[in-house]
Amino acid sequence: MVRFDLVSIFPRFFDGPLGEGIVKRAVEAGLVDIRVHDLRDHTADRHRSVDDVAYGGGPGMVFKPDPIVRAVEAIAAEGGRPDAIILTSPQGRRFTQAEAVRLSGLRHLVVLCGRYEGIDERIHEFFDLEELSIGDYVLSGGELAALVMVDAVVRLVPGAVGDEQSVELDSFTRGLLDYPHYTRPADFRGVRVPDVLLSGHHAEIERWRKTQALARTLARRPDLLPDAELDDDEREILRALMARKGEDDGRD
Ligand code: ADE
C-alpha cells in the first residue's frame, strides 16, 4: 500500500482526475490511499492566508512557511513520518520514469503543490524537501504536476495495471521510445498493417519492433540512447541505423 497526501489550495482540482481510470481502481482495490488536504485548513489567522509579498520586492506572492509546516506536521501526527516530502516546482530536479520507480517503492509520500513564486526558502530548515519538476515549462500551479507524479507512480504499484507485462515493456522503462502499434482491421481505407506483424513469425516481429523502437529513439530522442539498456541485438541494430544515418547526412 502506498499512501499519498496531497496538499493544495485547490483541493477540488483532484476530484476528476483521481476519480477515473487506473488511479480510481487502485484506490478502490486498496492498493493506494490518496488523501487531499486544503492548505487553508492549516492556517492560524482569520483570513486563512497562505501567501504574502516577497521580501526584497518584485512581482508575485510567496507561500508563507507556517501553513505548510503545520500541514506536514498534521499529516505526520495522523499518518506517521512520511518517507518523502515532495514540492512540485519548475526549479526542481526532473521527474523521470526512474524517479517514478523509486517513489513507487516508498510507503508514504507527501506532495506539496507549489503556486505563485514558490515557498519561503526557510521551509528547507524544517524537513527534507525534494523539489521535482515535470518538465521545462511553467504551469500556473503544481496541482497538475502532482497528478502527473501520482499517476506515473500508481501504475507501477503491483496490481494497479491489469497486465503487468505492459508496465514492464513501457517506453522509458529501458530508456527507449516504444515501437508502433497496430490493431484490426489489417487494411484500413487502403492503408495496410506492416506485413511482418501478420506473418506470425515471432523472431522477425521482435526484430522489427526493436528496430522501430531504436529508429524512433534515434530520430526523436537521441539524448536517451547513451543511458538506454540495450541487448546485443539492439546494439547491432543501432550501429546499423547510425551508419545509415551517417551516410544519409553525408549526402545532404
Ligand atoms: N509548477 C509550475 N511549473 C511546474 C513544473 N514544470 N513542474 C512541477 N511543478 C511546477
Residues whose N, C-alpha, C, O or C-beta is under 5 A from the ligand:
A	BS01	ADE	T88 S89 P90 L132 S133 I134 G135 Y137 V138 L139 G141 G142 A145
